[in-house]
Structure formats: structure tokens, C-alpha cells
């Protein structure tokens, strides 16, 4: 098992956990719009988890090798942006919980970009 596989495994689990957090928000949020946004977020995080599971070979990939490489770069930028956005969040609880999570996910993506070989 190499570093990229460990990082992908971490991202499968962490993305699934963020999806569960979004489902928690669906159950606890008051407004319909907030519930819908959390539900869409939960589905999106499950898709991200599935993407990394397909990189590991646990699921069949829906992307060719070049598209997968571009998506890894896009997800790396996405996690960098999420880390910065969460760092600036007005909600202290969210900031304290999600900033380190998204920062770790960003680092894991960088490790995948450095150590992952297509094909």
C-alpha cells in the first residue's frame, strides 16, 4: 500500500463522514431551504467519496484517466478553498470542526497528486 492509496482511503472515509454530518443537518435544520441544501450537500459528499473509492479500484470508474486527473486537481483546489472559507466562518463551532477536516483533506489530495500514477 502506497501513500496515495492511504490518502484515498482517508478521503473515502472523511467524505462519507462529512456526508453524515450533512444528513445530521437535514434532521436538525428548521427551514426547508436549509434542509434541501444539506441534502444536496450530503449527496455531493457521497459522490466525492465514490470518486476516491473508484481511484482505489473499489468501485468502477465513471471517468477516463485524463478526466480523473483533472478532477483530482479540481478537488485539490476545492478543498483548499473550503479550508479558507471555513477558517473565515462566523460560526465558531463549524470553524473549529471543519477547518482541520478540510485542511487534512487538502493535504491528502496533494499527496495523491504527488504519488498517484494513472493506469
C-alpha positions as CSV (number, residue, x, y, z in Angstrom):
1,X,0.0,0.0,0.0
2,X,1.5,3.3,-1.0
3,X,0.9,6.9,0.2
4,X,-1.6,7.7,-2.5
5,X,-3.8,4.7,-1.6
6,X,-3.7,5.6,2.1
7,X,-4.7,9.2,1.3
8,X,-7.5,8.0,-1.0
9,X,-8.7,5.7,1.8
10,X,-8.7,8.6,4.2
11,X,-10.7,10.7,1.7
12,X,-13.3,8.0,1.2
13,X,-13.9,7.8,4.9
14,X,-13.7,11.6,5.6
15,X,-16.0,12.4,2.7
16,X,-18.5,9.9,3.9
17,X,-18.3,11.4,7.4
18,X,-18.9,14.9,6.1
19,X,-21.9,13.4,4.2
20,X,-23.2,12.1,7.5
21,X,-22.7,15.5,9.1
22,X,-24.8,17.0,6.3
23,X,-27.6,14.4,6.9
24,X,-27.4,15.4,10.6
25,X,-28.1,19.0,9.4
26,X,-31.1,17.7,7.4
27,X,-32.5,16.3,10.5
28,X,-31.9,19.3,12.7
29,X,-32.3,22.4,10.5
30,X,-35.5,24.3,10.7
31,X,-36.1,25.8,7.2
32,X,-37.0,23.8,4.1
33,X,-34.3,25.6,2.0
34,X,-31.6,24.7,4.6
35,X,-32.8,21.1,4.7
36,X,-32.6,20.9,0.9
37,X,-29.2,22.5,0.8
38,X,-27.9,20.0,3.4
39,X,-29.5,17.1,1.5
40,X,-27.8,18.2,-1.8
41,X,-24.5,18.5,0.2
42,X,-24.9,15.0,1.6
43,X,-25.4,13.6,-1.9
44,X,-22.4,15.6,-3.2
45,X,-20.1,14.4,-0.5
46,X,-21.2,10.8,-1.2
47,X,-20.3,11.4,-4.8
48,X,-16.8,12.7,-3.8
49,X,-16.4,9.6,-1.6
50,X,-17.3,7.4,-4.5
51,X,-14.8,9.2,-6.7
52,X,-12.0,8.3,-4.3
53,X,-13.3,4.8,-4.0
54,X,-13.1,4.4,-7.7
55,X,-9.5,5.8,-7.7
56,X,-8.7,2.9,-5.3
57,X,-10.5,0.4,-7.6
58,X,-13.2,-0.3,-5.0
59,X,-15.9,1.0,-7.4
60,X,-15.9,1.1,-11.2
61,X,-14.7,4.5,-12.5
62,X,-17.1,6.7,-14.5
63,X,-14.1,8.8,-15.7
64,X,-11.3,8.1,-18.1
65,X,-7.7,8.6,-16.9
66,X,-7.3,12.2,-18.1
67,X,-10.7,13.3,-16.7
68,X,-9.8,11.6,-13.4
69,X,-6.5,13.5,-13.3
70,X,-8.3,16.8,-13.9
71,X,-10.9,16.0,-11.3
72,X,-8.1,15.3,-8.7
73,X,-6.7,18.8,-9.5
74,X,-10.1,20.4,-9.2
75,X,-10.8,18.6,-5.9
76,X,-7.5,19.8,-4.5
77,X,-8.4,23.4,-5.4
78,X,-11.9,22.8,-3.9
79,X,-10.5,21.6,-0.6
80,X,-8.0,24.4,-0.4
81,X,-10.9,26.9,-0.9
82,X,-13.1,25.1,1.6
83,X,-10.3,25.3,4.2
84,X,-10.0,29.0,3.7
85,X,-13.8,29.6,3.7
86,X,-14.3,27.6,6.9
87,X,-11.4,29.4,8.5
88,X,-13.4,32.6,8.0
89,X,-16.7,31.2,9.1
90,X,-18.7,33.3,11.7
91,X,-19.9,30.1,13.3
92,X,-17.2,29.1,15.8
93,X,-18.4,25.5,16.1
94,X,-18.3,25.0,12.4
95,X,-15.0,26.7,12.1
96,X,-13.4,24.6,14.8
97,X,-14.8,21.3,13.4
98,X,-14.5,21.7,9.7
99,X,-11.3,23.8,9.2
100,X,-9.0,21.0,10.3
101,X,-11.1,18.4,8.4
102,X,-10.9,20.2,5.1
103,X,-7.3,21.1,5.7
104,X,-6.4,17.4,6.1
105,X,-8.5,16.6,3.0
106,X,-6.5,19.2,1.1
107,X,-3.2,17.7,2.3
108,X,-4.4,14.2,1.3
109,X,-5.2,15.5,-2.2
110,X,-1.8,16.9,-2.5
111,X,-0.3,13.6,-1.5
112,X,-2.4,11.9,-4.2
113,X,-1.2,14.3,-6.8
114,X,2.4,13.7,-5.9
115,X,2.3,9.9,-5.5
116,X,-0.6,8.7,-7.7
117,X,0.2,7.2,-11.1
118,X,-2.5,6.8,-13.7
119,X,-3.1,3.5,-15.4
